[in-house]
Amino acid sequence: MGYSAKQKKVKVNLEGKEKIVKRLKQMGEAAGNVLIESAMAGGKIALEDAKRNCPVDTGALKNSLKLSKDKQTKKKATVKVDYDKDIKYGTFVELGVRGREANPFLRNAVDSNQKNINEEIAENVAKAVGGKM
């Protein structure tokens, strides 16, 4: 069984919430701000979990974990939870190497919190456009 280093993406679907979707469309470019702020709120859940579960030796890897905005359009927003790439061993901790088992604290932070992240994003979008979930 292999492990993929591909980033895990969380997709929140607001279809069926016609009123919210309509308001987002009416907002035009401002909708991107709503989406990125909502994505950041969901990302905080993953960041907190990753920090809780990051293995600690010196604490450098755990302390380097951060949430950042990635891409933003009026229809889509993405954020990243990641560690400082100057810490070369972060990949080895996450994916493992010969003689050392993987400890996927980043991937698990998203996988194990998928439902809560989705709910947080949906609630934030709804609140921002004056709707209810």
C-alpha positions as CSV (number, residue, x, y, z in Angstrom):
1,M,0.0,0.0,0.0
2,G,1.5,3.3,-1.1
3,Y,1.1,6.8,0.1
4,S,0.5,9.7,-2.2
5,A,2.1,13.1,-1.4
6,K,-0.6,14.8,-3.5
7,Q,-2.3,17.6,-1.6
8,K,-5.7,16.8,-0.2
9,K,-8.4,19.2,-1.5
10,V,-11.6,19.9,0.4
11,K,-14.5,20.8,-1.8
12,V,-17.6,22.3,-0.3
13,N,-20.7,22.2,-2.4
14,L,-23.4,24.8,-1.8
15,E,-25.6,23.5,-4.5
16,G,-29.2,23.2,-3.3
17,K,-28.6,26.4,-1.3
18,E,-30.0,28.5,-4.2
19,K,-30.4,31.6,-2.2
20,I,-26.8,31.6,-1.0
21,V,-25.4,30.7,-4.5
22,K,-27.5,33.5,-6.0
23,R,-26.2,36.1,-3.5
24,L,-22.6,35.0,-4.2
25,K,-23.1,35.5,-7.9
26,Q,-24.6,38.9,-7.3
27,M,-21.6,39.9,-5.3
28,G,-19.3,39.5,-8.3
29,E,-15.6,39.9,-7.5
30,A,-16.4,40.5,-3.8
31,A,-17.5,36.8,-3.6
32,G,-13.9,35.8,-3.8
33,N,-13.2,37.6,-0.5
34,V,-16.1,35.7,1.1
35,L,-14.8,32.4,-0.3
36,I,-11.2,33.0,0.8
37,E,-12.1,34.0,4.3
38,S,-14.4,31.0,4.6
39,A,-11.7,28.7,3.3
40,M,-9.3,30.2,5.9
41,A,-11.8,29.5,8.7
42,G,-12.0,25.8,7.5
43,G,-8.2,25.7,7.2
44,K,-7.7,26.8,10.8
45,I,-9.4,23.5,11.8
46,A,-6.8,21.5,9.8
47,L,-3.9,23.7,11.1
48,E,-4.9,23.2,14.7
49,D,-5.1,19.4,14.2
50,A,-1.8,19.2,12.4
51,K,-0.1,21.1,15.2
52,R,-1.7,18.8,17.8
53,N,-0.5,15.7,15.9
54,C,2.9,16.8,14.6
55,P,5.7,14.8,16.1
56,V,8.1,16.9,18.2
57,D,11.8,16.5,18.6
58,T,13.1,20.0,18.5
59,G,9.7,21.6,17.9
60,A,10.9,23.3,14.7
61,L,8.6,21.5,12.3
62,K,5.6,22.0,14.5
63,N,6.4,25.7,15.0
64,S,6.8,26.2,11.3
65,L,3.2,25.0,10.5
66,K,1.2,27.8,8.9
67,L,-2.1,28.5,7.1
68,S,-1.8,30.7,4.0
69,K,-4.1,31.9,1.2
70,D,-3.4,30.3,-2.1
71,K,-5.7,31.1,-5.0
72,Q,-8.8,33.2,-5.2
73,T,-11.4,33.9,-7.8
74,K,-15.0,34.9,-7.6
75,K,-16.0,31.2,-7.9
76,K,-13.2,29.4,-6.0
77,A,-10.7,29.9,-3.2
78,T,-7.9,27.7,-1.9
79,V,-5.7,27.8,1.2
80,K,-2.7,25.7,2.2
81,V,-1.7,24.2,5.5
82,D,2.0,23.5,5.2
83,Y,5.4,23.7,7.0
84,D,8.4,25.8,6.2
85,K,10.1,24.1,3.3
86,D,13.5,25.1,4.7
87,I,12.9,22.3,7.2
88,K,14.1,19.6,4.8
89,Y,13.0,16.7,7.0
90,G,9.3,17.7,7.0
91,T,8.6,15.5,3.9
92,F,10.4,12.5,5.6
93,V,8.2,12.9,8.7
94,E,5.0,13.1,6.6
95,L,5.8,10.4,4.1
96,G,8.4,8.3,5.8
97,V,11.7,6.9,4.5
98,R,13.4,3.6,4.6
99,G,13.7,2.6,8.3
100,R,11.2,5.3,9.5
101,E,7.5,4.9,9.2
102,A,5.4,7.7,7.8
103,N,3.6,10.0,10.2
104,P,1.1,11.9,8.0
105,F,0.1,14.6,10.4
106,L,-0.8,17.0,7.6
107,R,-2.8,14.6,5.5
108,N,-4.6,13.2,8.5
109,A,-5.4,16.7,9.7
110,V,-7.6,17.2,6.6
111,D,-8.9,13.6,6.3
112,S,-10.0,13.3,9.9
113,N,-11.7,16.7,10.0
114,Q,-13.4,16.8,6.6
115,K,-16.9,17.1,7.9
116,N,-16.0,19.9,10.4
117,I,-14.1,21.8,7.8
118,N,-16.9,21.5,5.3
119,E,-19.4,22.7,7.9
120,E,-17.2,25.6,9.0
121,I,-16.8,26.8,5.4
122,A,-20.5,26.5,4.6
123,E,-21.5,28.3,7.8
124,N,-19.1,31.1,7.1
125,V,-20.3,31.6,3.5
126,A,-23.9,31.5,4.6
127,K,-23.2,34.1,7.4
128,A,-21.3,36.4,5.0
129,V,-24.2,36.5,2.5
130,G,-26.9,36.7,5.1
131,G,-28.2,33.2,4.6
132,K,-28.7,30.3,7.0
133,M,-27.4,26.8,6.8
